[in-house]
Amino acid sequence: MKKVLFGLIISFMGLSALAQQKAAYVLYNANGKKASHKQMMKLLEKQDIVLFGEFHNNPISHWLQLVVTKELHAKRQLVMAAEMFERDNQEGLNIYLADAKAKMPDSTVRLWNNYKTDYAPLVNFAKANKLPFVASNIPRKYASMVSKGGFEALEALTPAEKAWMAPLPMPYDSTLPGYVKMIEMMGGHGGSNMPKAQASKDATMAYFSLQAWQPGKLLIHYNGAYHSDYFDGINWYLKRANPALKIATISTVSQKDISKLEKEHLGKADFIICVDEDMTTTY
């Protein structure tokens, strides 16, 4: 009896100590209810497309991207795609993916400064498992043209240049929450073309994701959370092109207290990764 009692006491102490450990993040659903990783994965594996919204410098986002990708790969045929690679870099990316001995051609692929720590693990997973990896984003210089001159500025481009983006004219809804919020955050500065530049990215990422996706496969797209928050942005363009698509979204937020999801983050995505604001960043 004493041994049993002693064992129970030790077990209780262990559970109590575990409960007191500080979590780095908490997972919530759209309604702000705490969710488990298993619950999230059960939904994700049934989708056509998963939009994984990250904070670009958040290590929890990047770690979970790799974890989720590996687990989905065990269940489904995957296609991987990312905002961090611009469309005119696809050829260089393909060269790296196809040759086991090849090094990433920095001269033809414009890599983000945090590529080695945050995105190389995803690209190398695709390479090791012979998975397609889509460079989905519009080249930055063309998005910059839109920010200065609207969509009309793109009309002067050559057919070869236009091939690096969603077909023109790009549809645009200025009332989408993300675009409205962008103007509000700018305080009137930047004019109406700033959200159009954002839309040129969203439209292009959606377009090339759909070009790569095939029925029966699951495409996972890695992007800044603001490109898919509140189910607009990329999601809006995907649904506009194919309303039957099953799409799940993930967002990343940061809070001082992660024990309860703050009201402003409710409804941002199907699942919301709430990270402690003291979490270290990758840059």
Residue pairs with C-beta under 8 A, 6 or more apart in sequence:
22 276
23 258
23 276
24 60
24 275
24 276
24 279
25 60
25 258
25 273
25 274
25 275
25 276
25 279
26 34
26 258
26 259
26 261
26 274
27 34
27 35
27 36
27 37
27 40
27 271
27 272
27 273
27 274
28 34
28 35
28 261
28 265
28 271
28 272
28 274
29 35
29 39
29 270
29 271
29 272
30 266
30 267
30 268
30 269
30 270
30 271
30 272
31 266
31 267
32 260
32 261
32 265
32 266
35 271
40 68
40 250
40 270
40 271
41 68
41 71
41 72
43 248
43 270
43 271
44 50
44 68
44 72
44 248
45 71
45 72
45 75
45 76
45 218
46 246
47 218
47 246
47 247
47 248
48 213
48 215
48 217
48 218
48 219
48 245
48 246
48 247
49 209
49 213
49 218
49 219
49 220
49 221
49 238
49 245
49 246
49 247
49 248
50 68
50 72
50 218
50 219
50 220
50 221
50 247
50 248
50 249
50 250
51 221
51 223
51 227
51 228
51 234
51 235
51 247
51 248
51 249
51 250
52 61
52 65
52 68
52 220
52 221
52 222
52 223
52 250
53 223
53 224
53 225
53 226
53 227
53 228
53 229
53 249
53 250
53 251
53 252
53 269
54 61
54 62
54 65
54 222
54 223
54 224
54 225
54 252
55 61
55 224
55 225
55 252
55 254
55 275
56 112
56 114
56 118
56 224
57 114
57 118
57 281
57 282
57 283
58 252
58 254
58 275
58 279
58 281
58 282
59 118
59 279
59 280
59 281
59 282
60 252
60 273
60 275
60 279
61 252
61 273
61 275
62 117
62 118
62 119
62 121
62 282
64 273
65 122
65 222
66 121
66 122
66 125
68 220
68 250
69 78
69 80
69 122
69 125
69 220
70 125
72 78
72 218
72 220
73 125
73 129
73 131
76 217
76 218
77 216
77 217
77 218
78 131
78 217
78 218
78 219
78 220
79 131
79 132
79 134
79 212
79 213
79 214
79 217
79 218
79 219
79 220
80 122
80 125
80 126
80 131
80 132
80 133
80 134
80 219
80 220
80 222
81 133
81 134
81 135
81 136
81 205
81 208
81 209
81 212
81 219
81 220
81 221
81 222
82 119
82 122
82 133
82 134
82 135
82 136
82 137
82 221
82 222
82 223
83 136
83 137
83 201
83 205
83 221
83 222
83 223
83 224
83 227
84 112
84 115
84 119
84 137
84 222
85 93
85 109
85 133
85 134
85 135
85 136
85 137
86 110
86 135
86 137
86 138
86 139
86 140
86 164
87 135
87 136
87 137
87 138
87 139
87 164
87 165
87 204
87 208
88 135
88 139
88 164
89 108
89 109
89 110
89 135
90 134
90 135
91 108
92 104
92 105
92 107
92 108
92 109
93 109
93 123
93 133
93 135
95 102
95 105
95 108
96 102
96 103
96 104
96 105
96 109
96 123
96 127
97 123
97 126
97 127
97 132
97 133
100 127
104 111
104 115
104 120
104 123
111 119
112 118
112 119
113 283
114 282
114 283
117 282
118 282
119 222
122 133
122 222
123 133
125 131
126 132
126 133
127 133
132 212
134 208
134 209
134 211
134 212
134 219
135 208
136 204
136 205
136 208
136 209
136 221
137 201
137 204
137 205
138 164
138 165
138 166
138 200
138 201
138 203
138 204
138 205
139 164
139 165
142 154
142 157
142 161
142 164
142 165
142 200
143 197
143 200
143 201
144 197
145 153
145 154
146 153
146 154
146 193
146 196
146 197
146 200
147 190
147 193
147 194
147 196
147 197
148 193
149 193
150 192
150 193
150 196
151 168
151 169
151 170
151 172
151 196
151 200
154 162
154 165
154 168
154 200
155 168
162 168
164 204
165 200
165 203
165 204
165 207
166 200
166 203
166 204
166 206
166 207
166 208
166 237
167 207
170 199
170 200
170 203
171 203
171 237
171 240
172 196
172 199
172 203
173 179
173 236
174 180
174 192
174 195
176 232
176 233
176 236
177 229
177 230
177 232
178 195
178 198
178 226
178 227
178 229
178 230
178 232
178 233
179 195
179 198
179 199
179 232
180 195
182 194
182 195
182 198
183 190
183 192
183 194
183 195
186 194
198 226
198 227
198 233
201 227
202 227
202 233
202 234
202 236
202 237
203 237
205 221
205 223
205 227
205 234
205 237
206 234
206 235
206 236
206 237
206 238
206 241
207 237
207 241
209 219
209 221
209 234
209 238
210 238
210 241
210 242
212 219
213 219
221 234
223 234
225 251
225 252
225 253
225 268
225 269
226 233
227 233
227 234
228 234
228 235
228 249
228 251
228 269
229 249
229 251
229 268
229 269
230 267
230 268
230 269
231 249
231 269
235 247
235 249
238 245
238 247
239 245
239 247
248 270
248 271
249 269
249 270
249 271
250 269
250 270
250 271
250 272
250 273
251 265
251 268
251 269
251 271
251 272
251 273
252 272
252 273
252 275
253 261
253 262
253 265
253 268
253 272
253 273
253 274
253 275
254 274
254 275
254 276
254 277
254 279
255 261
255 262
255 265
255 274
255 275
255 276
255 277
256 276
256 277
258 274
258 275
258 276
261 272
261 274
265 272
265 274
